[in-house]
Amino acid sequence: MATIPPLEELLEKYGDLLEENEVRELSYWALINDDGPCDEEQYLTQAEDRFDDLQEKIAGALGA
């Protein structure tokens, strides 16, 4: 069974694609920005801290 690569690897592999407007338009991926400024580093740190738990939940849902 394939596993989800680490977050750093995903960001390195696909980060340049997510910066391209054409890719976002084709995929309908968009960031809604109607809120005040946020601490992106804090959100990234929280996501990294919770990444292993997320992988476990996905594996459990897939019956792995």
Summary of the structure (lengths in Angstrom):
residues: 64
radius of gyration: 14.6
end to end distance: 7.7
largest distance: 40.8
contacts: 98
relative contact order: 0.14
helix: 64%
strand: 0%
